[in-house]
Amino acid sequence: MGLTLIGRFAAVGLPEEVEVVRHFVRFLRRPEDGWVPGPADDVDVRAYLLVQRAQGLAAPELGRRLAALRRFYGWAAAEGAVERDPFVTFQLDRPVLSPEQVRRREERLSGDPQQRELARLRALHHLAEELNRRSDAAAALGAALDALGSVLELPSGWAFVLADSGLASGGTAPPHGFVTASAARLPPGLEADARRHLDSPPACYCQELFRAGRLTRAVNVVECTRLRTAAREAGDTRGLLFHATLPLVVGDRPLGIVNLATAEWQLLAAADLELLSAAGPLLGSALERARLYDEAEGRRRELEDEIEMARVVQSHLLPRLPAIPGFEVASEWRAARTVAGDFYDVFPIPGGRYALAIADVSGKGPPAALYMAMARSLLRAAAEHGDGPSAALVAVNAALREQSTARLFVTVFLAFLDPARRVVHWASAGHNPSLLRRRGASRVEALPLGGMALGLRAHDLGLADRVLVLDPGDALLLHTDGVGDAEDPDGAMYGAERLEAAVGAAPAGAHALVSHVLGDLEAFTSGAAQADDVTLLALVAKDD
């Protein structure tokens, strides 16, 4: 195919152009009949031109050879014989090497090629392992600079990311739109003055190539304009003047570039650049993963802030317990999470009475907390109409059904207290039984079960008002199921019987009752994680 290709070019090219192509192929140590243009030919073309100049080829003749190769590759690309015209993709006639640099390049490329290939494979494996350990962009880029710089013997390097890539940290981006995201062992000339020469506009050559979409794989950039500027201003660049550039692209989205600096242009061979190109997708994937992680972390922090704000708002919704003549009231509210679905309320209603309520919304977290706030507002509005507790609960149920589409429900114990007569009218909408302790009695009484929880059905809730008279010293404890359902470290439940025993053994007074029950509960759970919200509301009739 090679012979046929060059032969076909001979039919359209000038004889001296065909001879240049043949000389180029001989320089590559390839047989004419086995040579096919490849994707790394820009490296080979540069090396050929550099060697010719280093060997003393005059500038006019060097120009003619450059023009011949340019014409050949343009023709081959048009014929479909080469995947990409390197003269279109890259600028191949920039500054060249000295003879000493050519000699040192050839020394570096001597040795066992199989061992060099094994070293490259090990480097890729090591890089993949390092990138899998990194969860942020700067760490991933730092790992890449270290791993690639080590295997290619290029310890100094840096990475730019586009300001709009989602990988740049805060701050104002330079006008050229690139931000330095990571650097390794920069020479003093680039490190000095807050890395002014690395970051300042205008865009450097590799950035221009990347912006123009002309970097599709790792390449040898002829010279680094940033290193050149630093050196011109008497900055110590440790002899570094050139670098290889690795573009970072995920899908069609450009992310940035990695540069590894060297004192010798063309130090890297085509196989080295292939190693860098193979590393590109690994690093691009790691950066995309880091970007998504940062987005998720940012969203998580936003949610935490929002939930904390909700906790503060919810805590302010809890009432300051009013002073009820002839009675003592105490409460405790402990959320299992930042916000809770439990609530309690004590507030005056018409006729000199007071409403006492305790409720438990199904579910946990923000949805339950929002549903709780709505249910509390509806409950207050319904209770202030002055009808009985069951009528108020029916009204709340109707409003919940109308105003909410959430698949939640709420259990409620609602009592209307007439303190002058010590009479309590109460109704329960699916809530666990409140506990009554008579003065001097050894037994605690669980009030009867009530009707259906609110929010589940429109009618037939089975609600009814019941009447309770409290004598001096009698105590009524309202609670949510987070108390009875609490577990010890072995998974055993606190349970209704233990709760009743704690209520029966508690000292007189509402605050003492709540404190004793909580102390017994904490002793039982012994530091086990709280699985559900815990709420207590105690009402005790004072002695005359």
N, C-alpha and C positions, 0 to 999 in steps of 0.2 A: 504493500500500500504506500509506504514511504517513497519508494522509487517512482511509483506511479504518480504520487502527489507532486514530487519535485519535477518530474517529467511534464506533468500537466502545467505546472507553473512556468516551465521553460517555454511553453507555447505562447504565454502572454507577457512574460517578464523579459527584461533585457538580459543578455548573456552574463554581464558583470553582476547583475542582481541574483541570478541563479547560482553563480559561483559563491557569492556571499552566504547564501542559504546553505550550500554544501559545506562551506568552511565552518559555519556555525554548528552543523550537525557533527562534523569531525571533532570540533572542540568539545562537544558533549560526549565524545567517545561512543557514538551510536552508529550502527550501520545504516546507510541510506535506505535500504530496503526494509528496515525494521523500525524506523523512527516515525512516531505519530505525534503531532503537536498535542500538548497536554495543558491542564489547568494551572500548572505552576511554571509555565514558560516565562513569565515576567522575571522570575528569579534567574533563570538561565540566560535570558537576553541581557539582563543587567551584568551578570558575571562575565559574559562574553565581551561586552563592550568595555568593562573595566579592565579586564586582562589585556585586551588589545591596546588600550591607552597606556597601561602600565608598562607594556613592552615597547613603548615609544612610537606607536602609530600616530601619524600626524593628524591634527584636528580635521582638515578637509576630508581625508580618507575615512576617518572615524565617522564623520557625518554622512558620507556616502554609504557606509555599511549600515548605519542606523536607518537611513532612508530605505535601503534595500529590504531590511528585515521588516520595517513598517509596511512596506508595500506587499511583502509576502503574506504577513499575517492578516492584513486587510482582505487580500484575495482569498486566503484560506477560510476566513470567517464567512465571507460571502458565499463560498462554495459549500459551507457546512462541514468543512474538514476539521475545524477547531471550535470548541465549545464557546470560547470567549477570546476576542481580540485583545491581547494584553496592552496594546498601544492605545486602545480606547479606554480601557479600564484604569490603567495606571500611566503616570508620567515616567518614562524610562530614560530620559536623557538629562537627569539631574547630576550634581557633583559626584565625582568618582574617587576610587581608592588610589592610594600610593602603591608603588611596588612592594614596600615592606608590608603593607596591609594585605595585599594579595598573597604574599608568601605566608603570612601568619594564618590567613584563612585556609590555605591549602594544608598547612600543618594540622589545623584543628580537624579537618575532614579526613585526615589520614587515620589509619587504625582499622580495627575490625568493625565493619558495618553492622554485622549481626549483633554485636555487643551494644552498639549505639541504639539499635532498634529495641533491644530488650530494655535498655535504660528508659527509652521513651514510653514503652508500655507500662513499666513500673511507675513512671511519673504520672501517667494518666490514672492508673489505679489508685495511687496515693492521693491524687487531686480529688477524685470522686469520693474517697473516704473522708477527706478533710471537708469538702463542701457539704456532705451529709450531716456534719456536726454543727454547721453554722446556720443560725436563724436570722441573721441580719446581713444587709448588703455589704457593709464595711468589712465585717469579719470574713465573708465569702471572698471578697476581692483581695483582702490581705492574704488569705490562704492560697489563692491562685498566684499572686505575685511571688510568694515564698516557694511554692512547689515548682512552678514553671521556671522561675529564676534559678532555682537550684539545678535542675536537670540541664538547662541550657547555658549554665554558667554566666548568667546575667543578673547579678544580685540587685541592681538598682532598677526600680520601675515605679509606675504610677497608673492610676485608673481614673478616667473621666466618666461621669454619667451625665446624661442629658437632664437638665433641670426639670423638664416635664415628663420624665420617665417614671416618676413615683418612687425613685430610689434616692433622690437627693435629700440631704438633711436640711434643716431650716436655714434661713439667711437669704440674702440677695444674690442671685446668680449673675455672673458676668454677662456682658452683652452678647457674647458668642454662644451662650446657652449651655455651656459645659461646667460641671462642678467637679472638683477633685474629691473623689470619694475615698481613696486609699492611696498610700504611698509606702515604698519600702526602700530604706537606705538611700535617700536622695543625696546627690552631691551638694556641697555647701552652697553652690551658686543657685540651685533651685530651692533649697530649704530656707535660705536667708530671706529676711524682710517679709515674713509671713507668706512665703512661697509666691512672691509677687510675679516672678518670671513664669511660674507654672500656671497661674490663674488669669493673668491680665490679658485683656484684648490686645490685638485682634485674634481671631481663631488661627491656630497653627495649621500646618499643612495636613497633618493626619485628621484633624477635626474637619477641615474643608472637604477632604476626600469622603469622610464618613457622612457628612451632611449631604453631599452630592450623590450618595448611594453607590460610590465607586469602590467601597471596601466590602467585599463579599467573603473574604477569608483573610488569614494572617498574611502580612506582607512585610518586606523590608522597606521601611521608609528611608529615603536616601539621606536626608539629614533632618534633625529635629530643630525646628525654628526656635523653640524655647531654649534649648541648650545653646544654640548659636548666639541668641540674644544675651543670655547670661554670660557666656564666654566673652562676648564683645565688650560687655560692661565690667570686665575684669573679675567676673565671678568664677570661683573655682568649680569647674565641672568635672574634675578628676579625669580629664581627657575624653569624657563621654560627649559624643557629637551626634550619634545616630540612634535609632531604635527600631525594633520590630513592633508592629501594631496588630492587635487582635480585635476585630470588631465584635461587639456583643449585640446580638439580635435574637428576639424571641418571636417566632412567627414572622409577621410583617412589621413588628414593632421594634424600632431601634432603641437600644438602652444606653450604650456608651462604648468606650474603647479601653483596652489595656495596652500600655506601652512598656517594653523592656529595653533598657538603654544599653548601648555598647559603644566602645571607642572605634569600632571598625565596621564600616558599612559592608554588607554582604557577609558578615560573620556567620549568619545563619544560612544553612543550605535549604534546598527545597524540602527535604525530609523534616528539618526542624520546623519549618513553617507549616507543614502538614500536621505535626504534633500540636502546634498552637491552634490550628484550625479545628482539630478534633476536640481540643479542650474548650473551644467556644460554646458549643451546645451545652456541655456540662455546667459551665459557669453561668450561661444565660438562664438555664433552668433553675439553678440555685438562686440567682438574683430574682427571678420571678416568684419563686417560693418565698424569698425574704420579703418581697414587696407585699405579697398576699398576707404574710404573717404580720407585717407592720400594720396593714389595713385592719386585720382582725383585732390586733392588740389595741389599735386606736379606737376601734368601735367598742371593744370590751371596756376600755377606760371611760368612754362616753356613757356607756350603759351603766357602769358602776357609779359615775357621777349622777346620772339621772335617777338611779335607784336610791342613792344616798339622799338626793333631794326629796324623793318620794317618801323616804323614811322620816325625814324631818317634818314634811307636811303632814304625814299620817300621825306622827307623835303629837303634833299640835291639834289634831282632831280629837284626841282623847280628852275627856272633860276634866275640869277641876271639880272635884266632888263638892256638891253644895252642902251646907249645914242644914240638916233636916231636924226639925224640933222633935225631941224625944228619941232620936235614933242616931246611931253611929254607922258610918259607911266607910269601907276600905276597899282597895282594889290592887291588882297587880296584872301587868300585861307584858308578856315576853314573847317576842317574835322568834320563830325558828329560823327565819331568814331575815334579810335586811328589812323587808316589809312583811306585813301579816294580813291574814284574812279574818282574824278574830277582831272583835271590838266589843266595848261595853259603853254604856251611857247612863247618866243620871241627870235628869233635868225637870224643872217644874212644869206642870200642866194646869189647865184651868181647874178651879174649885179647890185651890189650896193643896193640890195633890202633887205627887212626884212620880215620874216614870222611871223605872229601872229596867235596863235591857242588857242582855248579853247575847252575842251572835257569833256564828262560825260559818264563814264562806267556804264552799268546797274548793279544793285546789290550794295552791300556795303561790307566793311571789307576787309580781306586779299585777297580773290579771285579777287575782283574788283581792288585792289591796284596792284596786279601782272599783271593783264590784262592792267591796265593803263600804267605801266612801259613799257610793250611790245609795246603798241600802240604808246606811245611817241617816242620810239626809231625808230619805223617804219616810223612815220610821219616825223621825222627829216631827215631820209635817203631819203625818197621820195621827200621832198621839195627841197633838195639840188640838185636834178637833173635839176632844173630850168624850168620845165614845169609848166603849170597853176595849180591852186589849185585843180580843179576837177580831173585832171590827177593824181595828187599826192594822192588824196583820193581814187581813183580807185586802185592805186598800193597798198596802205595800206590795203584796203579791201581784195585784192587778197592774200596778205601775211598773214593777220589774218586768213583767211579761210584755208590756207595751214598749218600754224604753230600752231594753237590753236584748241583744241577740246572742250574748255569750252563753255557752253551754255550762253555766254555773248555777248553783242554788245556795241558799243560805238558811241555816237553822237559827231560830230566834226564841229566846225566853223573854217575854215582856210582862212587866208587872206595873200596876198603878197602885201607889201607896197613899192612903189617907192617914197622915200621921196623927191627926187629932183622935181618930177612932181606932188606930192601929190595925186597920183593915187593909188587906192586900187582895186586889183582883188580879189574876194572872192568867196567861194563856201561853202555850208552848207550840211552836211550829217546828216539829221534828227535832227539837233540841234535847240533849241528854238531861235527865232529871236533876233539878236543883235539890239541895239537901237542907232539911229543916231539923234543927236541934232545939228541943224544948229545954227550958231551964230546969235543971235538976234531974233530967231524964238521962238514962244510960244508953238509950238507943237513938240513933239518927234515922230520920224518916226521909226516904226518897219520894219526892212529889210524883204524882202519876204522869205517865207519858202523855204527850200531846198529839197534835195532828201532823199534817204533811209539811215538809220543808217548803219554803217560799221559792218561787221561780220554776217549779217543776210542772205544775198543771194550773189551768185557769180556774177550775171550780172544784167543789167537793174536797176541801182541805181538811175537813174534820176538826175544825177549831172550835173551842168553847171556852168561855170564861169560868174560872174557878175562884173560890173565895178562901182566904186564909186570914185568921186573926192571930196577931203576934202579941203575946203577953210580955211583960218586962223580963229581960234576960234571954228571951228567945232569939235564936240566930238563924239566918237564912243565907246559904252559900250558893251563889250562881257560879257555874264553871263551864269551860269548854272541854271537849273530849281529849284535848292535848294533855290534860292532867291524867286521866285514867289510862290513856294509851301510851304514856311514857314507859320506856323500857330501861332495864338495867343493862350492864355490859354483856350479860349472857342472853339477852333477848326476852327476859320475863317482863310481863306487863305490870304496871303499878296497880291497875284494876279498881273497880268500884268498891270492893270490900275494904281495901286498905285506905282508900280515900274516906269512906264513912268512919272508919276507926280513927283516922287522924282528926276529922271534924269532931268526933265525940270526945277526944282526949285534949282538945285545944282549950287554952284558957279563955276566960270571958273577954268580951270585947271584939269588935270587928277587926281592928288591926292585929290583935293577938291571934285571932283565928286565921287570917291570911298568912301571917308570918309562920305559924306552926305548920300549916299544910305545906307551904313552900319548903320549909326546912325538912319535913319528912320526905317530900318528893325528891329533894336534892340528895338526901342520904341514901335513898333507894337507887337512884340513877347512877350515883357514884362517878360522876364525870362523863357518862355516856353522852353521845351527841344528841342534842334536842331535835327530835324528828318532826314535831308539830308545834304550832303556836299554843301557848299556855296563858289562859286568862282566868282570873278569879275576881268576883265581886261579892262582898259580904255586907249584910244588913243585920244589925243587932238592935233590938229594942232596949233602951236604957231603963234602969230601975227608976221607979217614981221617987 
